[in-house]
Amino acid sequence: MRRVYMDNSATTPVAKEVLEEMLPYFSERFGNASSLHSFGREAKLGLDAARKRVAKVIGAEEREIIFTSGGTESDNTAIVGVAMANREKGKHIITTKIEHHAVLNTCKFLESRGFEVTYLDVDKFGIVKPESVEGAIRKDTVLVSVMHANNEIGTLEPIGEVGRICREKGVYFHTDAVQSFGKVGIDVDRMNIDLLSMSSHKIYGPKGVGALYVRSGVRMEPLLYGGSHEFRKRAGTENVAGIVGFGKAAEISMKVMESEASRLEKLRKEMVKGVLGIERSHLNGHPEKRLPGNAHFRFDFIEGESLVLRLDMEGIAASTGSACSTKSLEPSHVLLALGLRHEEAHGSLRLSMGRYNTKEDVERVLEVLPGIVKDLREISPFKKGYRN
């Protein structure tokens, strides 16, 4: 059976070039980057080169890149770190209802510690209005956190406008760019971003590695205490091999970003056209302002989990939404925020294409999906409503 991987928003395979660059740091250049001897200096050179590569993708300075264990730690560090360092100014934070749980649950934690959080609504496409952000800012607001691209529906947020408003109001602006980093253009200066979260395994790098961009001068307390690693902002011996892989993945992503985005947009449009030819199917998210490879659908009278399992039987890997929430029986908070009913949200399917997907992969999905939808509707408890 030919296998097709359509879950690149959940994770991506490590690129061959990335793995090759990592290997020496496991057994040859294995030193601690903080050591003064030659083994340590070799590791430090790899660390510095990776920092430079990651910084270049977003137009940052090297010292503004803090390596972490991934997007979740980066989000936690940015939000908790800024909140705690600036609590004398105020204890008010603004975010949206469609953020990743790494942001939402961090905000809930801060609420339990006496902070107040405003959760902004989005429109039917999942876009937050910049004017709603401006209207929510108060004198005691210390941070605004709005993601760049939604991890489920792929919608791109107007973070440039949000960043401008925050800069004018003197409020720190954080964006979770885990899904967009290396896929669409980001310029932290032009977009007025103060803190930005990144992850390696979304761009064909290893898992367990990420980074947080922290603009010079931002007041932020560390989340982890210990040694003086990462400019005293993240204690702990660095995962040098993983970081080197992340740096290589970032470099490759920057080189192919424009051509790959164009190629994936064509595949996505073909996928959307084919899937929307199925009766009672709908596209979730903005039709154009979205990640190049993200296509997110819903089908009336069908459970998304059943779709995923049936596709898997055909060798096709997909998901119903965020990989971090697939074991939950609750409908997606993102889809509910769009105004969908519970039963509508449950019938969703995310097909996220990446660097190794081809036109033949899209054709394979479109070959088997209509029949699966038809079969599932035939056994659906809602089939009477479907036939009427």
N, C-alpha and C positions, 0 to 999 in steps of 0.2 A: 504493500500500500504506500502511495506517495504521501509524505507528511508535509503539511503546510503550517507554518508558524505565523499566526496573526494576533499575537499578544505582546507586541514590542513595547507597549506602554507599561506593562508589568515588569519586564526585564528584557535584556538583549544578550545574545551570545558574546563572549569575549572575542574580539577580532584577533586574527592570527598575528598581525603585526604587534598588537598590544601584548599578547602572551609572550612573544619572542623577546620583547624589551624588558618584561618583568623577570624572566627566568634567572638571569645572573644575580639578581638581588635576593634570591632565596639561598643560594649556596656559595657564591663567589664574593659578591659585594654585600655581604650580610651584616656588616657592622651597624652599630647604633649611631644614628646621625648626630648624636650629641657628644660622641667620643672624639678625643683629640688626635688619636693615632690614624694611620693611613686607611685602615678599614672603615673607621668612622667618617673620614673625609670623603671616601668614595661614596658612601651612602648619602652624605650631605650634598654632594654634587648632584646625585640623582633627584634628591628632594628639591633642590633649588631649581633644577631644570623643569621639573613638573610644575612647580609653582608659577614659573614664568609662562609656561604653555597655557595653564588654566586662566591666568590673569589676562592673557592676550585675547582670549575669546570674548571677554566682556569689556575690554578696554580699561582694566584696572591696573593698579600698581602691584608689584609682587608682594610687598609687605601687607597688602590688604587682603590676601588670600590666606584663610585659616583652614587647614585640613582637618576633617572630622571623619566619623565612621559612616556617614551617609546623610541623606536628606532629612531624616527625622531628627538626628542630633543637631544638624544645622538650624532647622526651624526652632527647636527647643532653645538652643543657645542664643539665637537672635532675639526671640520673644521674651524669654525669662531674663536673659542678660540685660537687655535694654530696660525692661520693666523695673528690675531691682536697682539698677544703677541710677535711674531717674525718678524713683518713687517720691522724692522730696518735691519734685515739680508737680506730680499728679499720679493718679492711679487709674487712668482711663485709656483703654485700647480699642481700636476700631479694626474690624475684619469683615469678611463676608460669610454668608451662609453656605457657600459651596467650597470652602477651603478643604484641603486634605486634613485627615484626622490628626496629623502631626502638628498642625496649627490649631485646629479646633479644640483638641483635648489639652493642649498646652494652655490655651486661653481659659478653659474650664478650671484647670489647676490654679491659675492666677486668681480666678474669681473666688476660689476657696480660700485664698490668702488675702482677700480684701480688695482686690482690683475690680473695676467695673468694665465690662466688655460690651460694645455695641456691634451686633451682627447685622450687616446690611443686606437688604434684599437684592436680587438680580432680576433682569427681565426674562422673557420666555426663552431667550437664546443663551442665558447664563451670563450676561454681561452686566457688571455693576456700573452705575452711572457716576461719573466723576463728581457731578454736582451733589450727589447723595453723600459722598465721602466728605466733601467740603462742608456740607450742612451738619455733619455729625461731629466735626472737630470742635473741641472745647478748649478752654484755657488749661485744663488739667490733662489733656490728651498727650501721651508720651510716645505712642507708636501707632502707625497704620500698617496693617499687613494684608496685602491683596496679591493673590497668586498671579503669575504671568499667563500660564495656560492650565486649564482644568484637566486633571488626570483622568477623568471619566469621559466627558463629552468633547474635550479638545478645544473648547472655546478660548480664544485669546482675549485677555483683558486689556483695557486702555491704560496700561501702567505708566506710560509717559505722561499722560494728563494727570493721573493720580499723583505721580512723583512731583510734578510741577506745583500742584496745590499744596502738598505736604511741605515742600521747600519754602514756599511763600508763607506758610503758617508757622514755620519753625518746628515742625513735627517730624520725627524720624520715620522713614518709609522702608519697610521690608517687603520683599517679594519672594515667594516660593517659586523658583524657576527650575525645579527638578525635571519637569516634563519638556520645557522649552530650551534649556541650555544645550547648545551644540546643534540645535535643529532650526532655530530661527534667530535672526540677529538681535543682539543685546548690547547696548552701550550704557554703562552705568552712569556716566556723566550726562549724556544727552537725556536720559530718562530720569535723572535726579533720584537714583536709587542709593540708599544708604547701607542696606544689608540685603544680600541675595543668597539663597540656598541652592546648592547644586548636588548632583549625585552622579557617580561613575557608571553604575550598571545600566543606566538608561541610554548610554551612548557607546556601548560595546566595550566598556571597561569592566574591571572586576567588581564584585559586590563587596560591601563592607567599607567602602571609601566614598567620601564626599568632601565638600568644601563649603565654607561660608565666606562670602565677600563682606568685609566690614570697612566702610569708608574711613579714612584717617580722620581722627577727631571724634568719632562716635563714642559716646559714653556707654560702655557695656561691661558687665561683670562676667567672668568666666562661669561656665556650668560645672566644669571639672577643676579640682584643685590638686596641686602636686608640684611637679617641676616647672621649669620656665619654658617648656616647649611651645612652639607656635606663637612666638612673641608674647608669651604669658597669657594667651587667651584660650588655650586648650591643652591642659596638662596630659602627659602620657607619651611613652615612646611611640614615635610615628611608625605607621605601617608602610615602610619605605617601598617594598615591592608593589603593594597595591596603589600607592600614590604615584609611582613611576608609571604604572599601567594607566591610571586615570589621566596623567599628563599626556601620554601618547594618544589615548582615545580622544582627548580634547583637541589635540593638534590635528588629527585626522578629520574629526568632525568639522573643524573650522575650514579645512581645505575643500571638503566636498559639500558643505552646507547649501550653497546656492544651487548647484546642479542636482543634489539629492532632493531638495525641497521641490524643485520643478518636476522631477520624475515622480515623486510620491503624490503630488497634487493631481497628476494625470491618472495615476492608479486609483486614487481616492474618488475622483469624479466618475471613473468607470464603475467602481464599486457602488457608489451612491445611486447612480443611474440604474444599475441592474437590480439592486435590492429594492428600490422604491417602485420597481415594476411589479413587485409582489403586492397582492391586494391587502389593504389595511396595514401597510407598513409606514413608518414615519422616521424622519431624521431628527435626532436630538442634537442640540447645540446650534451654533451659527452656521449657515450654509457656506460661508466664505472665510470669516474671521476665525480660523481654527488651525490646529496643527496640521501640517501637510499630510501626515499618514493616518490621522484619526478619522474613523467613520463609526458613529454610534447611532444605533437604530432601536426602535421599539416596534413590537408586533402585537396587535390586538389579540386578546384571548389566549396568550401563550406565556408560560413561565420561562424566564431567561435561562434558569439553570438547566431546564430540559433541552433547550437549544444548544447550550454549551456541551452537554453530555452527548447529544446526538452528533454534533459536529466532530467531537473527539473520536467517536466511533468511525468516522470517515477520514480520520487522520488530520483533522483541522483543529488547531489550538486557537481558542478565542476566550472571551470572558464576558461577564455581565456588567462589569464596571471595574472599580479599583481592586487590585489584587490583595490589598490590605483588608478588604471587607467581604471577600467572597464567601466566608464561612458564616456570615451573618444572615439571618432570615428576614431582617428588617429591610424595607426598600431603601434605595439610595437616597441619602440626604440631598445630594446634588439634584437629582431628578424631581424630588418633592419641592425643592426650592424653585424649580422652573414652573411650578404650578400643576404638575402632573398628579393624578390620583394614584393611590397605592397600587391598584391593579394595573395601571398603565406603566408605572415605574418598574414593576416586577417583570414585565415582558421585554426587557432591554438586552441588547447585544453590542459589545464593543469589539470592533475589528480594527486593530492597530498595526499598520504596515511599517516595515523598516527597510534597512539597507539591502537585505538579502531577499526581499520579496520581489516577485516578477509578475508580469502580465498573466502568465500561466497560473499563478497562484490565485489571482483574482478570478480568473475564468473557472478554476476548480471550485471556489466558494460559490460562485453564481450557478454552477452546475448542480450542486447538491442542496443548497439552502432552500429553494422554493419547495422541493419535495418534502424536506424536513418540516417546514412550516405547515404544509398541507396535512401531513401525517399527525402532527401535534394538535392541530385544530380539530381534527376528526375525533380525537379522544379527549378533547378539552371539555370540562364541565360547562364552559361558556359557549359550546358549539351551536346551541340553539339560537343564541343571540347573534352569532356570526352568520348563520344561514338566513336569519331574518334581516 
